[in-house]
Amino acid sequence: QKEVEQDPGPLSVPEGAIVSLNCTYSNSAFQYFMWYRQYSRKGPELLMYTYSSGNKEDGRFTAQVDKSSKYISLFIRDSQPSDSATYLCAVCRDNYGQNFVFGPGTRLSVLP
Amino acid sequence: NAGVTQTPKFQVLKTGQSMTLQCAQDMNHEYMSWYRQDPGMGLRLIHYSVGAGITDQGEVPNGYNVSRSTTEDFPLRLLSAAPSQTSVYFCASSYKGTGSYEQYFGPGTRLTVT
């Protein structure tokens, strides 16, 4: 079983839709969870990270962690064409930010 | 600040050739890492470093060497390139310490081995 699994998509939605992106992870010891956005032919950039179960909001983005089911989600409200990118979930294997494992990414297209 | 820079942007190698991918950061970050990104497999950690003189293996270290003589630089060496090393390589850096999980990624090097 892979440590982090993610539906690769692609996912196409109309502008203004609410987008839900999801990952599952295998090791209940993982404590830190991150979402990165990667535009085509660019390096990933961190969108959000969370530590505990529950929700964390940042503008149009909400990250959600359910440790009991080992499930992490990213919601994008009022999606824009500029949100079209690949979204990568990641977990940190340690408490010091040294050793990360990434999901394969979900490719999202927001259509005008 | 330039952030994380990588050179070259593109490279084509023949099987058996060696080369070094360069990575530099100007943010005084202690941690630096190398990843490869392949379709459907996401980013996989090759090697990482927690400071000058200290390196460790990640998930897929075979065929790659690293060293960290300065805080700023973290080169990745391919000793004898193989077609299986065709990939996009990303270097990343981050602060040290608990609660610091933001990695800053470079723009990547696209490597093709024929």
Interface residues (C-beta under 8 A of the other chain):
Chain A: V4 Q6 P8 Y32 M34 R41 K42 G43 P44 E45 L46 Y49 L88 A90 C92 N95 Y96 G97 Q98 N99 F100 V101 F102 G103 P104 G105
Chain B: V4 Y31 S33 Y35 G40 M41 G42 L43 R44 L45 Y48 V50 G58 E59 F90 A92 S94 Y95 K96 G97 T98 S100 Y101 E102 Q103 F105 G106 P107 G108
